[in-house]
Amino acid sequence: MKRGFIGWDTQQLPRAALEARLEELQRNIAGLGVQVLVAFCDVWRSNDVRYLSNYMPYWNRALTVIPSGETPILLCALSPRVYPWIRSVTLHETILPSPQLIAQLVRLCAERGWTRVGVLDHEGLPYELYRQLAAEKLEIVDVPRHLVRPKATEAEVAMHRHAARLARGVLEREVTGEALGLTDHELTGRLERALRRAGAEDLFVLVSGGYTPPLPACGTVLGAHSSVTLALEYCGHWVKLSRNVAGMTSPLPPGRGATVHLETLSRASGWEGIAEDDHEAGAVISLQVEIPADGKRLYYGDTCVREGGGLGVL
Amino acid sequence: MLNPIRKQQYLQLMAERGWDLLLFYGDGWRKDLFRCLINVNFSGPQAVALLSRSGQIRALVTDPWDVEPVGAAIEDEPMLSLRLAEGLRAVLAAEARAIVAVNGLEQMEARFVRAVQEIAGAVPVSATADVEEIRRVKTAEEIEWIRRAAQLADRGYEHFVKVCEPGMTEFELVAEVESFVKAHGAEDNFMLVASGGTEVTGMKPPTARRFQPGDSVTTELTPQVNGYYAQICRTLVIGEPSAAQLQAYSIFAAAQQAAQTYLRPGVDISDVARVQNDVFRARGYGDYTGPQYTRVRGHNLGLYPDELPHVLENVHYICKQDMVLIAHPNTYLPLSGYMVFGDTLLVTAEGCVPLNDTPRKLFHS
């Protein structure tokens, strides 16, 4: 579950910015002829809905229902006891308790007279919901992700940059020669403390001792060939960076002999998404490099934005 | 890494059901659906284990960094595919017309189910409920991991009490506790908090609210060790507890004790909920045992922190030896606001034993 600080800083993300996203969405899907758009989220696939309404499901599943010209409605499997908190950190004013998400959606569609329903990434729905929806008398139209989030905006890139700076500062302070002798658990604890106190929503730490790829901590002692990879979520924006105790760096993109691991972080799915290289200008890319060293492997990497023909470190 | 006891149980299940192939689909939220056969904390978006009737185990991973740990667990090179649907088509290429079952079918993206269907010629059947039933009764090794997780929960709560102070924000407290449990071996942690008085109706992720004298600070702390979760629920008062807070605590403690006294093999889980709720009813607070004020009176624990069955009066399940669950009568009371209290319990031959040893009291800072 997400157990970091989930808030809504309206200086960073004004209500008007969210409303502008919804207006853009309506323009993008106007040609589909749907009366309403439905977007699924769960604790792990959270970024689509976060982009649209700032709802961050710390646990469980939800559907965001976006009628044209209206504030999004949240169909929520969490208890109504947390709805006041949800209202305080999202655009959502109407939240409907929905232990059965599709049944609630069908009731809402009947009440509003909606028969042609757009579903964001229809085939990405969990099969349980997909099957239930298929059994209903609704005309379902798949809405591809690029219509919802065409490209990362400057404001989003700025949030990724803030997150990258936060992660980089802590990593470069903690992953040094002074970490030698700590266990990977202890180092993970230090990173967790610093980054969650700085407002991280979610955090994954992977450690390599030089003999394996970066893996979750397992109690080994950090040595001269240890590297740490950190994936950090800050206000719904993921970054990923690697540093090593030896202080070895790599140009990004790297030279010969290195193995590169690329992921797109600015698409709807973010950390949880498909690993790929994204050639679109403005795409936010995780670029992690495996560097051979003395028969072992070191890792170095950063989060970059694609600009012109190359990558710029955020 | 590989759970050999479970493997044999799954093979027996496959034989009984006539399944040729059993897939274990895990994703970033429900890794347990994969880890119940191959206990590797994978990093990629998804991972799939494939168990054949012959006993052969294969795996499909979606992150290059998962190839080595998963390969080590199954002593075979897993297939790597950055796009799971393409990987499923490739790994199942020789399984045309096989009867395929999936543990986690309900959670699987529809496009992945379609990929399986295209190869096998039929929609796969769900194995989730059957596998869940097998997982409910823990092996000796699993109990040992849960015992360690419970010990870490105790130490984590001790740290919670040590660092919690007036003026601290909820998210700073969670950062401190998270740091502690991770530094001492937790690979994950499920943790909810709340703070305040009678206005507090439930727990949620931490906010920037600062603790004040008189606050009840509640938490469910649930560290995960080698995949397995154990939970503790306690309430701490900032400063001296009021008479109302002490009165409320006495009700929660009595309700939890009622569950612990009652729980044994052969009892219906609905009665484990009922005996807790009866304590509230006897004290005049029966109205606060329903869904308006509370979610569940406990739940099973294991590779997932909220396993079924839930402890509710309308859920019927006969408890078995070596199940591990938490009984927590957490709810809102007008006396104190939302309050929590609970321990992880192991069902033994004659009854149950708590795996936590944190003092059973209303803590105060």
Contacts between the chains, C-beta under 8 A, distances in Angstrom:
chain1	res1	chain2	res2	distance
A	1	B	190	5.2
A	1	B	191	7.5
A	1	B	192	7.9
A	1	B	205	7.8
A	2	B	205	6.2
A	3	B	174	5.7
A	3	B	178	6.9
A	3	B	189	7.1
A	3	B	190	7.6
A	3	B	191	4.8
A	3	B	192	7.6
A	3	B	205	5.7
A	3	B	206	6.8
A	4	B	171	6.7
A	4	B	174	7.4
A	4	B	175	7.9
A	4	B	205	7.3
A	4	B	206	7.5
A	5	B	171	3.9
A	5	B	205	7.6
A	5	B	206	6.1
A	5	B	207	7.3
A	5	B	208	6.7
A	6	B	205	5.0
A	7	B	207	7.1
A	7	B	208	6.5
A	42	B	29	5.8
A	43	B	29	5.2
A	44	B	27	6.3
A	44	B	28	3.9
A	44	B	29	3.8
A	45	B	28	7.9
A	45	B	29	7.8
A	58	B	204	7.2
A	58	B	205	4.5
A	79	B	202	6.1
A	79	B	291	7.5
A	79	B	295	5.7
A	80	B	292	7.8
A	81	B	201	4.5
A	81	B	202	3.5
A	81	B	293	7.5
A	81	B	332	7.6
A	82	B	202	5.7
A	82	B	204	5.0
A	85	B	204	5.0
A	85	B	207	7.4
A	122	B	110	7.4
A	123	B	109	6.7
A	123	B	110	4.7
A	123	B	111	4.0
A	123	B	114	7.1
A	124	B	109	5.1
A	124	B	110	7.2
A	124	B	111	6.7
A	125	B	109	7.0
A	125	B	110	5.5
A	126	B	106	6.2
A	126	B	107	5.3
A	126	B	108	6.8
A	126	B	109	6.7
A	126	B	110	7.6
A	127	B	105	5.8
A	127	B	106	6.0
A	127	B	107	7.5
A	127	B	108	5.0
A	127	B	109	7.1
A	127	B	110	5.2
A	127	B	112	7.9
A	127	B	113	4.7
A	128	B	105	7.7
A	128	B	106	3.6
A	128	B	107	7.3
A	130	B	110	3.8
A	130	B	113	7.8
A	131	B	110	7.9
A	185	B	182	6.5
A	185	B	183	5.5
A	185	B	184	6.6
A	185	B	185	5.4
A	186	B	183	5.0
A	188	B	182	4.7
A	188	B	183	6.9
A	189	B	179	4.4
A	189	B	180	6.7
A	189	B	181	8.0
A	189	B	182	4.5
A	189	B	183	2.7
A	189	B	184	7.5
A	190	B	179	7.0
A	190	B	183	7.4
A	192	B	175	6.9
A	192	B	178	4.9
A	192	B	179	4.6
A	192	B	182	4.9
A	192	B	183	8.0
A	193	B	175	5.5
A	193	B	176	6.6
A	193	B	178	7.4
A	193	B	179	3.5
A	196	B	171	6.9
A	196	B	174	6.6
A	196	B	175	3.5
A	196	B	178	5.8
A	196	B	179	7.4
A	197	B	171	7.7
A	197	B	172	5.7
A	197	B	175	4.4
A	199	B	171	7.4
A	204	B	43	7.4
A	205	B	182	7.9
A	206	B	43	6.4
A	206	B	65	7.3
A	212	B	68	5.7
A	212	B	69	7.3
A	213	B	64	7.1
A	213	B	65	3.9
A	213	B	67	7.9
A	213	B	68	6.0
A	214	B	43	7.8
A	214	B	65	6.0
A	215	B	41	7.9
A	215	B	43	7.5
A	215	B	65	7.1
A	215	B	69	5.8
A	216	B	41	4.7
A	216	B	43	7.6
A	216	B	187	5.5
A	217	B	182	7.6
A	217	B	187	7.2
A	219	B	185	6.7
A	261	B	64	6.0
A	261	B	65	7.4
A	269	B	45	7.8
A	272	B	27	8.0
A	272	B	28	5.1
A	272	B	45	5.5
A	273	B	45	6.5
A	274	B	45	6.9
A	274	B	62	7.9
A	274	B	82	6.2
A	274	B	83	6.0
A	275	B	44	7.7
A	275	B	45	7.9
A	275	B	62	7.2
A	275	B	63	6.7
A	275	B	82	4.6
A	276	B	82	6.7
